[in-house]
Amino acid sequence: MQLGLAIALVGGCFSPHPPAGAPCDPSNAYCPSGQTCIGEPTGYFCETHAIADASDSSIDAQTRFVYTATVAECVNPKMPDPDRCKQIKGADQLVVDMVDATTGHPWDVFIRFDLDSAFAINAVQAVTLELTVTSDSLASSANSGVVWQVAPFTLMALYTAEPAQLGNTPIAPSQGKVMNLQVVSFPLPTSLVAPAGSVYLGMTTPSTDGANYWNLAGVDPPRLVIDAP
């Protein structure tokens, strides 16, 4: 009887399954088609891990694999603490700024993507980082920020130190001015991705007019798009 009641309650709240982004139970997940119950720092949620999308109307139709970030945090490089960034800037804000008007120090961004084996490495034609500017009144900026490849990191490591930048130049330049709710696309080298591998990215900006993007708690979290034929 108790088991039947529990099932009825779950079904009543999320019938026939939780909506995208809803909390889920990894031992008994009923996520929408194409989504899985993924563990985040704040719990388990129904998220898109990889989506195949091919158009039948084009001879050059491609398959697109879209991965949601597993880590997306902003930190003060002098005093790393992802929680502090969210406390000051907002729980759903991912901020990149050279000099924050509130604190007087920079905010750097670090994003990690964990990939599966759904794509073939020799078929990858394009890799793109997609970030969405938030609706915050201070979110727009004259500079989108630039993207770096950085050393591997975990969420907990960001409480100790920033991961080192790899190379002397960004792997994606500034995309210029960004506006509220704009989806900003940063083209990345295809060599960054490999099946069942991880992608480690950092962001800085040369501007004191910082940009705010949605983090994992936002309505449109960071995504990595892999296009293959």
N, C-alpha and C positions, 0 to 999 in steps of 0.2 A: 504493500500500500504506500509506504513512504517513497519507494523508488518511482512508482507511478505518479505520485504527486509532484516529485522533483521534475520529471520529464514534462509534465503538464505546465509547470511554472515556466520552464525554459521556453517551451513552445509558445506560451502566451506572450512572453516578452519579445521574442525574436522569431516569429513564425513566417516562413518555415526555417529560416536561419538568420543569424545576426546580419545587419547591414555592414557594408564596407567600413572598416575602421572601428567597429564595435569591439568591446572586450570579449574574449573567448576563453574557453577551457581547453588546453592542449590535449587533455585526456579524453575529451568528448566534444570536439569542435564541429560546428555546423556552419562553416563560412561559405560565402557566395562562391559560385563557380569561378575558378581562376585565382582564388585567394586561399591563403593558408594561415594557420594560427601561429603567429610569429612572436617570439619573446622580445620585449623591449625593457629598458631600465625600469619602467613604471608598471609592467605587467604584460599580459599576452593580448594581442589584438589581431583581428582579421585584416590581412594586408596582401597587396599584390606582390608576389615574389617574381613571377615572370609571366608575361603575356605575349602570346604569339598573335600577330595581326597581319594578315596578308590580303592584298586587294586583288580580286579576280579580273578587274577591269583594265589592268595595265600589264603590258608585256614585261615591263621592268618591275613587276611587283616584288616587294621585299617582305621579309619576315622581321618583325620588330619585337625585341625582348626588352621589357621594362622592369627595372629593379628599384624597389624603394630602399632608401638608406637604412642601415642598421645602427649607425651612429651619426649624429649631426649636432654639433655643439659649438658654442662660441666661448672663448676664454681670453682672459687678460694674460699676455705673454709673461709679464713680470710676476703675477700671482695667479697661476692657473687654478681655476675652479669653475667648472661648467655650471654649477648651481648658482653661483654668484651672478653670472651673466643673465640667467633667467629671472633671478630675483629683481635685478635692476631694470632690465629691458623688457621683460614679459615672458611668461611661461611658454609661449608658442613662437617666440622671436629668435631668429638666427641672425646675429648682427655682425657685419664686418665694417670696421671704422678705424681710421688712422689715429684720430684723437676724439674720443667720445665727449660730447658737450657736458654730460652729467658727471663723469668720473675723471676726465682729463687724461685717460690712458687709452691705448688701442684695444680693439676687439678683433681677434683672429678667429677664423672658422675652420673646423675640421670635420670631414665627412668620410665615412667608410661604407662601402658597398660589398656585400658578400654574395657572390654569384653562384649559380648552379651550373649544371652541364647541359643545359637545353640548347646551346648554340655551338657551332663548330668554329674553332679558332681560325681556320683557313678561309672561312666564309665572311668574316667580319669586314664590313665596308665603312662603317661610321660609328663613332661613339660620341654621345652627347650628354653633358650634365645639364639637367633642367632644374632651375630654382624658381619659385614663385614669390614675388614681392608681396609682403603682407598688406593689410588694410590700415595699419597704424599710420597716424598722421605724420610721423617722421620717417616712414619707410622708404620713400622715394629718394633718389640720389642722382647726382650728376655723374657718378661713376659706379659701375656694377661691381667693381673689384676684379681681381685676377685670380686664376687658379694655378696652384702648384701641385706637383707630385711630392708626397711626403713619405717619410719612413713609416713602416707598419705601427699601428697603435691600437689600444683598446680604450673603452670608455674610461676605465679606472686610471689608465696612464695619463689622461688629460688633467687629472687632479694633481699631478706631480710636475710635469713639464710638457712643453709643446714638442710634437715630433719634428724632427729636422727636415728642412726642405731639401729635396733631391735636385741637383742641377742649379745653374746660375740664373735661369730665366723661367718665367711662368710657362706652363704648358697650354694655357688658354689666356689670351689677352682680355682687357676690359671690353665689355660689350656696349660701353658708353652709358648714356643716361637711362635710368630705369624708373618706371612709374608704378603706382599702387596697383596690385593684383596682376602685374605683367608677368608672363612666363619668360624667363631669361634663359637662353640656350647657349652653353659654352661648348664648342667643338673640342674634342679631346683626341689625343693620338690613339689609334687602334691598338698599338702595342701595349696599352695599359691593361687590357682585359685578357683573361684566359678562363676556360671552363673550370668551374669549381674553385676559382681563385678569388682574391679580394682586391679592391681598388681603394687606395688611400689618398685623399685629396685635402689640400689646405687652401684657404683663401685669405688674401690681404688686400688692402686698397691704398692707393696713394692720396686718397681724398679724406678731408676732415668732415665731409658730408656723407656719413655712413649710410649703407643700405641695409634694410631689414628683410629677411626672407623667412618663410615658414620653416620651422624645425619639425621634428617628428610628431610633436603635439599639434601642429598646425593642420589646416584643412587640405593643403597641398604640400606634402613633405618633399624633400629632395629626391630626385629620381635619376637613374642612369639608363640611357636608351642605347641599345645596341642594334644596329641595322645590319642584316645579312640577307643575301639573295635566297 
